[in-house]
Amino acid sequence: MTAEFATVIPAVLLVLAACLSGMQLSIQQVRLQQVAATAARSVARGEPAGAASAMVTGSSLRIAHRGDLVCVTASAHGSTVVGLISGFTVSASSCAFDGGR
């Protein structure tokens, strides 16, 4: 093994870890978007929104009524599986027509 190869291996592993962390954040963003949309529809129908938040562990929901709309914002901290992304907070928002009132 040459010295150049030995210095490249940690750099490649760091880039790979950063790419995997980015993919994990993207997946979490998509899940939160689904949670927000499901919760907004549930609240608009007059049902509780708590069941939707169970889709993503550690997520929190914020519900706001804006005129004829119910808007739900779901947020969660980055996954702790990879230490690089544990400091990020991911959030998604969705609105639905409030026909349940």
HUTA-V188560 format. One record per residue. RES is the residue in one letter. OMEGA is omega in whole degrees, 0 to 359 (NA if undefined). Layout:
RES;OMEGA + RES;OMEGA
This chain:
M;180 + T;181 + A;179 + E;180 + F;180 + A;178 + T;181 + V;183 + I;178 + P;179 + A;178 + V;178 + L;178 + L;178 + V;178 + L;178 + A;179 + A;178 + C;179 + L;177 + S;177 + G;177 + M;180 + Q;176 + L;179 + S;178 + I;179 + Q;178 + Q;179 + V;178 + R;179 + L;177 + Q;177 + Q;178 + V;181 + A;180 + A;179 + T;180 + A;179 + A;178 + R;179 + S;180 + V;179 + A;178 + R;181 + G;180 + E;177 + P;183 + A;186 + G;182 + A;181 + A;183 + S;179 + A;180 + M;180 + V;181 + T;178 + G;180 + S;176 + S;181 + L;175 + R;185 + I;178 + A;176 + H;180 + R;181 + G;180 + D;183 + L;169 + V;181 + C;180 + V;175 + T;178 + A;178 + S;179 + A;175 + H;178 + G;182 + S;180 + T;179 + V;177 + V;185 + G;183 + L;187 + I;183 + S;181 + G;182 + F;172 + T;181 + V;178 + S;178 + A;183 + S;179 + S;180 + C;177 + A;177 + F;185 + D;179 + G;184 + G;182 + R;NA
